[in-house]
Amino acid sequence: MSLRSDERAVTVQIGAVLLLAIIFAALALYQVNAVPAENHEVEFNHNQEVQTQLLDVRNTIVSVSGGNSGGSNTVTLGATYPERTFSLNPGPMSGSLRAEPVGELRIQNATVAGDSGELSDVWSDGYETYGLTYTPGYNEYRTAPETVYEHGSLFNSHPNDAVLPVSDQLVIDGSEITLVTLQGNISESGTNPISVDARAFSTSSNTISIENESTNENISITLPTLSPRHWNETLSDAEKVDKSSIVEGTQWVTFELEPGEYSLQMAEVGVGDASRSDSVERAEYIYVGRQDTFVTVEVRDVFNNPVQNTPVEVKVNGEERKKPTTTGSNGQIRLEVDTDDNVTVNVPGTDLNKVVGEGDENESTGENGSTDEHRPTIEQFDVVDQTQQQGSPNYNVAFNVDWTVSDSNNDMGNITIRLRDQTGATVDSEIAGSSTGSSESGTTVLEHECKTNDGTCSGYQIEIEATDEEGLRGFASITADANGSGSYNIDDSNSGQISYVTSYNDGSGGSTDPYYDGTIPPGPEAKGVMDDFGAMLDPERDGPWDAGDSALLKTEYVSDNQYMELGTRTSNVPTTADSYLMQIEYRFYNQNDANPGDFEIVVVDEQGTELQREPITEIVWGGETAQLEFDLNDAAMTSVQENGELNVMYEREGGSYQQMLVYYQRLISSS
């Protein structure tokens, strides 16, 4: 009997082999084509994220030129690819961030406009500055750019030599020159996120006016750069730049400005391993202002910014004055002398010396060297009550405000209109205008819902506050009942100048916080914690307060209890006012954080001697705020008039842990 052959098993085996071959071919094609494409997308998205993070770093750095303290930002150097089950990824994509010197920044052929010898054109010596460069190490996105920061500009430098801006430049904007130098080395690489801490080494809102030295020599600025092409293209679009004057070097670009007067503002920022030199090393020149029997001495650095905690020797008619001996947080000390006294000021360990005689009369200076007379003026402040009753006891409170503000320096800044209720809490506000000219007008409607059975909602305060670019503030306030029938104007208002708090002492050492000043009473005995102090310096807002608008004051555990003894200082207070009104807007963190009288506000002199004490009796929390308001007594007023500053302590005796939010602390000076 013969057997027939059977090849059916062979067919199955061949099919299985073919199926495996198809699968492996598909996986190979996926590995070769799809995986690189997907990884390219991951790398591209990461590059966009890094550019956004570096833009945050740039914004933090350039904010220092306006008086800010800097901050910390995260940069993610690299990233990982998504996990794959049947395919392979290349090694992790990495990147590097470097901060390296780029050269010296120079201003030439410039002089201080109207210089009377009080200001110095020290910038002609040049300023060394650094740049930041992020270099990606991608596996697929091989045309990814390097992202570079220089002189306030962030841009992408591509492998094909194309240079594309990520941010605007701020070196020259119309008639404003802003120069922010960077110091410190950074050399980081890998895939992990890193923190870039930008620290203010020299900062204020100071500006000085400069002009070309002669009619045939224009102001010239030289920027060191790794990309002259970028700056050539960028500056060619800038107003006031003489386009024909732009010259590229190998690692620099020089340009000239059209003839005229310019506002110059400078700052210095540290990153990486940079450290700020001590105050004596930073002191470059002494500015002295004299008015009647008061002399204001301010020590400034090469950036025209104040140098705090600088030892100063003062002699009046040849005899040494023992107090004060160190500049405050604003770089100043204030002296009372006789009108015919000769005053000599010097910084020990330097050749800085200034002699002020009887004939050296200058107007009193504000925070930036500008005169109080140049602060904004409230020209029109017409308020009409348009309140309507919506059925007892509900009222829709509304005040229509027509306003006009002028500024003799032509440097108007923010104009803020506020409505306060019977407790002094802000219930509505609007940043109604922001102008850089000499005058601004507008109409604002302020509203609030009120419940009362008395036929009128009483005790509202309508305020207008105008701030110029140099930090001087004009102010007016009208108190009115809301019943739909009243009208008021500037003659019905209380007006004057507002001074906001400028520095603090919580005993922490302050780290790199430029607002910290350990000399403020109570000095080294300070107890408690002051977080986010800078929030108290910028009271302009549009809408209700939120947590980011306030400083947070916290008690500290000492021995067997929780205590608070924090100090604040308000500098550059007008010394010729007839009255001073103190206002603090606050709330507590929660309902159990305080009882009436737990916290007290104490006005002290520079030695910490108590002059006036006011308890906080109204306890509010949650979304509500309250305002503590009181007039300075004779002792406190005399101290302010003699020293041009106000020292205030926040005190709380031993007890449970407590937290207090302070939105602002301000002093209204009226004549």
C-alpha positions in Angstrom: 0.0 0.0 0.0 1.5 3.3 -0.9 1.2 6.6 1.1 0.5 10.0 -0.5 2.7 12.9 0.6 1.0 15.7 2.7 2.6 19.2 2.6 -0.1 21.1 4.6 2.2 21.8 7.6 4.8 23.4 5.4 2.2 25.9 4.2 1.5 26.9 7.8 5.1 27.3 8.5 5.6 29.4 5.5 2.7 31.6 6.4 4.0 32.1 9.9 7.4 33.1 8.6 5.9 35.5 6.1 3.7 37.1 8.9 6.7 37.5 11.1 8.6 39.0 8.2 5.8 41.5 7.6 5.7 42.4 11.3 9.5 42.9 11.5 9.4 44.9 8.3 6.6 47.1 9.8 8.6 47.5 13.0 11.7 48.4 11.0 9.8 51.0 9.0 8.3 52.4 12.2 11.7 52.5 13.8 13.3 54.2 10.8 10.5 56.6 9.9 7.8 57.1 12.6 10.1 57.1 15.7 12.3 59.8 14.4 9.3 61.9 13.3 7.6 61.5 16.7 10.9 62.3 18.5 11.4 65.3 16.3 8.0 66.6 17.4 8.9 66.0 21.1 12.2 67.9 20.6 10.5 70.7 18.8 7.9 71.1 21.5 10.6 71.0 24.2 12.5 73.8 22.3 9.3 75.9 22.3 9.0 75.3 26.1 12.6 76.3 26.7 12.2 79.5 24.7 9.1 80.4 26.9 11.1 79.6 30.0 14.0 81.8 28.8 11.6 84.6 28.0 10.5 84.4 31.7 14.2 84.6 32.7 14.7 87.6 30.4 11.6 89.4 31.8 12.8 88.8 35.4 16.2 90.3 34.5 15.0 93.4 32.8 12.4 94.1 35.5 15.3 95.0 37.8 15.7 98.3 35.9 12.4 99.5 37.3 13.4 98.8 40.9 12.4 95.2 41.3 14.5 92.7 43.2 14.7 89.9 40.6 13.5 86.4 41.1 13.9 82.7 40.2 12.9 80.9 37.0 13.2 77.2 35.9 14.8 76.2 32.7 14.3 72.5 31.6 17.6 71.7 29.8 16.4 68.5 28.2 13.6 65.9 28.2 12.9 62.2 27.7 11.2 60.5 24.9 8.0 58.5 25.4 8.4 54.9 26.3 8.2 52.5 23.4 7.4 48.7 23.7 8.6 47.4 20.4 11.0 50.1 19.2 14.1 51.9 20.5 14.7 55.5 21.5 18.1 57.2 21.2 19.8 58.5 24.3 18.0 61.3 26.3 18.0 64.7 24.6 20.0 67.2 26.6 20.9 70.8 26.5 23.3 73.3 28.0 22.9 76.8 29.5 25.9 79.1 29.7 26.5 82.6 31.0 29.7 84.0 29.8 31.3 87.4 29.3 30.6 89.1 26.0 32.6 92.3 26.5 32.3 95.9 27.7 29.2 98.1 27.1 30.1 101.7 26.5 28.3 105.1 26.2 30.4 107.8 24.5 30.0 111.5 23.5 27.3 112.0 26.2 27.0 114.4 29.1 24.4 114.8 31.8 21.9 117.4 30.7 22.1 120.5 33.0 24.8 118.9 35.0 25.7 121.0 38.0 28.5 118.7 39.2 26.1 116.6 41.4 25.9 113.8 38.9 28.7 111.9 37.3 29.0 110.5 33.7 31.0 107.5 34.9 29.5 105.3 32.3 32.1 106.4 29.8 34.5 103.9 31.5 32.5 101.0 30.3 30.6 98.1 31.9 31.5 94.5 31.6 28.5 92.4 30.9 27.6 88.7 30.3 25.2 86.9 28.0 23.1 83.8 28.3 23.1 81.0 25.7 21.0 77.8 25.6 22.3 75.2 23.2 20.1 72.1 22.5 21.6 68.6 22.0 18.7 67.1 20.0 18.9 63.8 18.1 16.4 64.6 15.4 15.6 68.4 15.5 19.1 69.2 14.1 18.1 72.6 12.8 17.1 73.8 16.3 18.4 77.3 17.1 20.6 78.4 20.0 18.6 80.8 22.1 20.6 83.9 23.3 19.9 86.6 25.8 21.9 89.9 25.5 21.1 93.4 26.8 17.4 92.8 27.4 16.9 91.0 24.1 16.1 87.3 23.6 16.7 85.9 20.1 17.2 82.6 18.2 20.4 82.0 16.3 19.8 79.3 13.7 22.4 77.0 12.1 21.7 78.6 8.7 22.8 82.0 10.2 19.2 83.3 10.4 18.6 85.3 13.6 15.0 85.7 14.7 13.9 87.8 17.8 11.9 86.2 20.6 11.4 89.4 22.5 11.6 93.2 21.9 14.8 95.0 22.7 14.8 97.7 25.3 18.2 99.4 24.8 16.6 102.3 23.0 12.8 103.0 22.9 12.1 106.5 21.6 14.0 108.8 23.9 14.5 106.2 26.7 17.7 104.3 27.1 17.7 101.2 29.3 20.9 99.3 30.0 20.8 96.2 32.2 24.2 94.5 32.7 24.5 90.9 33.7 27.2 89.4 35.9 28.0 85.8 36.8 29.1 82.5 35.2 26.6 79.6 34.6 27.7 76.3 33.0 24.9 73.7 33.3 24.2 70.7 31.0 22.0 67.6 31.1 18.3 66.9 31.0 17.1 68.0 34.4 15.4 71.4 35.2 17.7 74.0 36.7 16.9 77.2 38.6 18.2 80.5 37.3 18.2 83.0 40.1 18.4 86.6 39.0 19.5 88.9 41.9 19.4 92.7 41.8 22.9 94.1 42.5 22.1 97.7 41.5 18.5 98.9 41.1 16.2 101.8 41.6 13.7 103.8 39.6 16.4 106.5 39.0 16.7 108.1 35.6 19.1 110.8 34.4 18.8 113.0 31.4 21.7 112.9 29.0 22.5 114.7 25.7 25.2 114.8 23.1 28.4 116.6 24.3 28.6 118.9 21.3 26.6 119.7 18.2 28.9 117.7 16.0 29.2 114.6 18.2 26.2 112.4 18.7 25.7 110.0 21.6 27.3 106.7 20.7 26.6 103.3 22.3 28.7 100.2 21.9 27.1 96.8 22.7 29.3 93.8 23.0 27.5 90.8 21.3 27.9 87.3 19.9 25.5 88.3 17.1 26.3 91.7 15.6 23.9 90.9 12.8 21.0 90.6 15.2 21.7 94.0 16.7 22.2 95.6 13.3 18.8 94.4 12.2 17.1 95.2 15.5 18.5 98.7 15.8 17.7 99.5 12.2 14.0 99.4 13.2 14.5 101.6 16.4 13.3 105.2 16.5 15.9 107.9 17.2 18.8 105.6 15.9 20.9 107.1 13.1 20.6 104.1 10.7 23.7 105.2 8.7 25.8 105.1 11.9 25.4 101.4 12.7 28.7 99.6 12.5 29.3 95.9 13.0 32.5 94.5 14.5 33.5 90.9 15.1 31.8 90.8 18.5 30.3 94.3 18.9 28.0 96.8 17.3 28.2 100.6 17.6 25.4 103.0 16.8 24.7 106.7 17.2 21.5 108.5 18.4 19.9 111.5 16.8 20.7 114.8 18.5 18.6 115.5 21.5 17.9 114.7 25.2 17.5 111.1 26.4 16.4 109.5 29.6 19.0 106.9 30.8 18.2 104.2 33.3 20.7 101.5 34.3 20.8 98.4 36.5 23.0 95.4 37.3 21.8 91.8 37.8 23.7 88.8 39.1 23.2 85.2 38.2 25.2 82.0 38.8 28.3 82.5 40.9 28.2 86.3 40.9 28.4 88.1 44.2 27.8 91.7 44.9 30.7 93.8 46.2 30.4 95.6 49.5 28.9 99.1 49.8 32.2 100.9 50.0 33.5 99.3 46.8 30.3 100.1 45.0 30.2 103.8 46.1 31.1 105.9 43.1 30.0 109.4 43.9 28.0 111.5 46.4 24.9 113.5 45.6 24.0 116.2 48.0 20.7 118.2 48.1 20.1 121.1 50.4 17.0 123.0 51.3 16.8 125.5 54.1 18.1 123.7 57.2 18.1 120.1 55.8 20.9 118.4 53.9 20.2 115.1 52.1 23.3 113.0 51.3 22.9 110.1 48.8 25.7 107.7 47.9 25.3 106.3 44.4 27.1 103.7 42.3 28.3 103.6 38.7 24.7 102.9 37.6 23.4 106.0 39.2 21.6 103.9 41.8 21.6 104.4 45.6 24.0 102.3 47.7 22.6 101.2 51.0 24.5 100.5 54.3 27.4 102.7 53.2 29.4 104.2 56.1 29.5 108.0 55.8 31.5 110.6 57.8 29.9 114.0 58.2 31.5 117.1 59.5 29.6 120.3 60.2 31.9 123.4 60.4 34.8 121.0 60.9 33.3 119.0 63.7 32.3 115.4 63.1 28.6 114.4 63.5 28.1 111.0 65.1 24.6 110.4 63.8 23.7 109.1 61.3 26.7 107.2 60.1 25.3 104.7 57.6 23.0 105.2 54.6 19.6 103.7 54.7 17.9 101.4 52.2 17.5 104.4 49.8 21.2 105.2 50.0 20.5 108.4 51.9 21.1 110.1 55.2 19.3 113.3 56.2 20.9 116.0 58.4 19.5 119.1 60.0 22.0 122.0 60.0 21.9 125.8 60.3 21.5 127.7 57.1 25.1 129.1 57.2 26.8 125.8 58.2 29.4 124.2 55.9 29.0 120.5 55.6 31.7 118.0 54.5 30.8 114.5 53.6 33.1 111.6 52.7 33.0 107.8 52.5 35.8 106.3 54.6 38.3 104.1 52.6 37.6 106.1 49.4 38.5 109.4 47.9 34.8 110.4 47.7 34.3 113.8 49.3 31.7 116.5 49.0 31.6 119.9 50.5 28.4 121.8 50.8 28.5 125.5 51.7 25.9 128.1 52.4 25.5 129.0 48.8 24.9 125.4 47.7 21.1 125.5 47.8 19.2 122.7 46.0 15.6 121.7 46.1 14.7 118.7 48.3 15.0 115.5 46.5 12.7 112.6 46.1 13.5 108.9 45.7 15.2 109.5 42.3 16.7 112.9 42.8 13.7 114.7 41.4 12.1 117.5 43.3 8.9 117.3 45.2 7.7 120.2 43.2 7.7 117.9 40.1 5.3 115.4 41.5 2.0 115.0 39.6 -0.7 117.6 40.4 -4.4 116.9 40.6 -5.9 119.7 38.5 -9.5 118.5 38.3 -11.4 116.1 40.7 -15.1 116.4 40.1 -17.3 113.8 41.9 -21.0 113.4 41.3 -23.1 111.0 43.5 -25.3 108.9 41.1 -26.4 106.4 43.8 -29.8 104.7 43.2 -32.1 102.8 45.6 -33.1 99.4 44.4 -35.7 98.8 47.1 -35.0 99.1 50.8 -32.5 98.4 52.2 -30.5 97.9 48.9 -28.6 100.7 47.2 -26.4 100.7 44.1 -23.7 103.2 45.1 -22.1 105.0 42.1 -19.8 108.0 41.9 -19.0 109.6 38.6 -15.5 111.0 38.7 -14.1 113.5 36.1 -10.4 114.0 36.6 -7.4 115.8 35.1 -3.8 115.3 36.2 -0.7 117.2 35.1 3.0 116.7 35.5 5.6 119.4 34.9 8.3 116.8 34.1 6.3 115.3 31.3 6.8 111.8 32.8 3.3 110.8 33.9 2.8 107.2 35.0 -0.2 105.3 36.4 -3.3 107.1 37.5 -5.5 105.1 39.9 -9.1 106.0 41.1 -10.3 104.2 44.2 -13.5 103.9 46.3 -13.4 103.0 50.0 -16.3 102.1 52.1 -17.1 103.1 55.7 -14.4 100.8 57.1 -11.7 102.2 54.8 -11.5 99.0 52.8 -11.1 99.3 49.0 -14.3 98.2 47.3 -13.7 99.4 43.8 -10.8 100.7 41.8 -9.6 101.3 38.3 -6.2 102.1 36.8 -7.8 104.8 34.8 -4.9 106.0 32.8 -1.2 105.5 32.0 0.4 108.3 30.1 4.0 109.5 29.5 3.0 113.1 28.7 2.4 116.2 30.7 -1.4 115.8 31.2 -4.1 113.2 31.3 -7.9 113.4 31.7 -10.7 110.9 32.0 -14.0 109.8 33.5 -14.3 106.9 35.9 -17.4 105.4 37.5 -16.9 103.7 40.9 -19.6 101.4 42.2 -20.5 99.4 45.3 -23.6 97.6 46.7 -24.8 98.9 50.1 -27.5 97.9 52.5 -28.9 100.4 55.0 -32.2 101.5 56.5 -31.0 105.0 57.2 -31.7 106.4 53.7 -28.0 107.0 53.0 -24.8 105.0 52.8 -22.3 107.2 54.6 -18.6 107.6 54.9 -17.3 106.7 51.4 -13.9 107.9 50.3 -13.2 108.7 46.7 -9.4 108.9 46.0 -7.2 109.7 43.0 -3.5 108.8 43.0 -1.1 109.8 40.2 2.4 108.4 40.0 5.1 109.6 37.7 7.9 107.5 36.2 10.3 108.7 38.9 8.1 107.4 41.8 6.6 110.8 42.9 2.9 110.6 43.8 0.2 113.2 43.8 -3.0 112.4 45.8 -6.5 113.8 46.6 -9.4 112.3 48.6 -13.1 113.3 49.0 -15.3 111.9 51.8 -19.0 111.7 50.7 -22.3 110.1 51.7 -24.0 108.1 49.0 -27.6 109.1 48.6 -27.8 110.3 44.9 -27.7 114.0 45.6 -24.1 115.2 46.2 -21.5 116.8 44.0 -17.9 117.8 44.9 -14.8 119.2 43.4 -11.1 119.6 44.1 -11.7 122.4 46.6 -13.6 119.8 48.8 -10.7 117.4 48.9 -7.8 116.6 51.1 -4.7 116.6 48.9 -1.0 116.1 49.3 1.8 113.6 48.6 1.7 109.8 49.3 4.8 107.9 50.4 4.7 104.1 50.4 6.8 102.0 52.6 10.3 101.3 51.2 12.2 98.7 53.3 11.8 96.3 56.2 13.5 94.3 58.9 12.3 90.9 60.1 15.6 89.7 61.6 16.0 87.1 58.8 19.1 88.6 57.2 17.1 89.2 54.1 19.2 86.9 51.9 19.5 88.8 48.6 16.3 90.9 49.1 17.2 94.5 48.3 14.3 95.7 50.5 15.8 94.2 53.6 17.6 96.6 56.0 18.7 95.2 59.3 19.3 98.7 60.7 15.6 99.4 60.9 14.2 99.3 64.5 14.1 96.9 66.3 17.4 96.0 64.7 18.8 92.5 65.5 16.0 92.0 68.1 13.4 91.6 65.3 11.0 88.7 65.6 8.7 87.1 63.0 8.7 86.7 59.2 7.9 89.1 56.5 7.1 87.4 53.1 6.5 89.1 49.8 7.3 92.5 51.1 7.6 93.8 47.5 3.8 93.4 47.0 3.3 96.4 49.4 5.3 98.7 47.0 2.9 98.4 44.0 -0.5 99.3 45.3 -2.0 100.0 41.8 -4.6 97.4 41.0 -7.8 97.0 38.9 -10.4 95.0 40.8 -10.5 93.2 44.2 -7.5 92.3 46.2 -6.1 88.8 46.0 -3.4 87.0 47.9 -0.6 88.1 45.5 -1.3 91.8 46.3 -0.1 91.5 49.9 2.8 90.9 52.2 2.4 88.1 54.7 3.4 88.8 58.3 3.9 85.8 60.5 4.7 85.3 64.2 7.8 83.5 65.2 8.2 80.9 68.0 10.6 82.2 70.6 11.2 80.3 73.9 7.7 79.2 74.8 5.4 81.5 72.7 4.7 83.1 69.3 5.9 86.7 69.0 6.1 89.4 66.3 8.3 92.5 66.3 8.8 93.6 62.7 10.1 96.9 61.4 9.4 99.0 58.3 10.8 102.2 57.0 9.3 104.8 54.7 12.0 107.0 53.1 11.9 110.3 51.3 8.9 111.6 53.2 8.3 115.4 52.7 9.6 117.3 55.7 7.6 120.5 55.3 4.0 119.1 55.6 1.6 120.4 58.2 0.1 117.0 58.9 0.7 113.3 58.3 -2.0 110.6 57.9 -1.0 107.0 58.3 -3.0 104.3 56.5 -2.6 100.5 56.5 -5.0 98.2 54.6 -5.0 94.7 56.0 -6.8 91.5 56.8 -6.0 88.3 58.8 -5.4 84.9 57.3 -8.4 83.3 58.9 -11.0 84.0 61.6 -8.8 82.6 64.5 -5.7 84.6 63.6 -6.3 87.5 66.0 -8.4 89.2 68.6 -8.9 93.0 68.9 -5.8 94.6 70.3 -3.5 91.6 69.7 -1.6 93.5 67.0 -0.3 97.1 67.6 1.3 99.6 65.2 4.2 101.5 66.9 5.8 104.6 65.5 9.4 104.9 66.6 12.5 107.0 65.9 15.7 105.8 64.3 16.9 104.5 67.7 13.7 102.6 68.3 12.3 104.9 70.9 8.5 104.7 71.0 6.7 107.8 69.8 3.1 106.6 69.2 1.2 103.3 69.6 -2.1 102.4 67.8 -3.9 99.0 68.3 -5.6 97.1 65.5 -9.1 96.6 66.8 -11.1 95.6 63.7 -10.6 91.9 62.9 -11.5 90.9 59.3 -10.6 87.8 57.3 -11.6 86.0 54.1 -12.3 88.3 51.2 -12.8 91.4 53.3 -10.1 94.1 54.2 -10.0 96.9 56.7 -8.0 100.1 57.0 -6.2 101.3 60.1 -6.0 105.1 59.9 -4.5 107.6 62.3 -2.8 111.0 62.3 0.8 111.2 63.5 1.1 112.8 66.9 3.4 115.7 67.6 6.4 113.5 68.6 6.1 111.3 65.5 5.5 114.3 63.2 8.6 116.0 64.6 10.7 112.9 64.0 9.5 112.7 60.3 10.2 116.3 59.7 13.7 116.1 61.1 14.8 112.9 59.4 12.6 112.6 56.3 11.6 109.0 57.1 9.0 107.1 59.1 9.9 104.0 61.2 7.0 101.7 62.1 6.9 98.4 64.0 4.3 95.7 63.9 4.1 94.2 67.4 2.3 91.2 68.8 2.9 89.9 72.3 3.3 86.2 73.1 0.4 83.8 72.2 -0.7 81.4 69.5 0.6 81.4 65.9 -0.9 84.2 63.9 -0.7 85.6 60.3 -1.6 89.0 58.9 -1.9 90.2 55.3 -0.8 93.8 54.6 -1.8 95.2 51.3 -0.1 98.6 51.7 1.3 100.9 54.3 1.3 104.6 53.3 1.8 108.1 54.7 -0.2 111.0 53.3 1.6 114.3 53.8 -0.6 117.5 53.5 0.2 121.2 53.8 
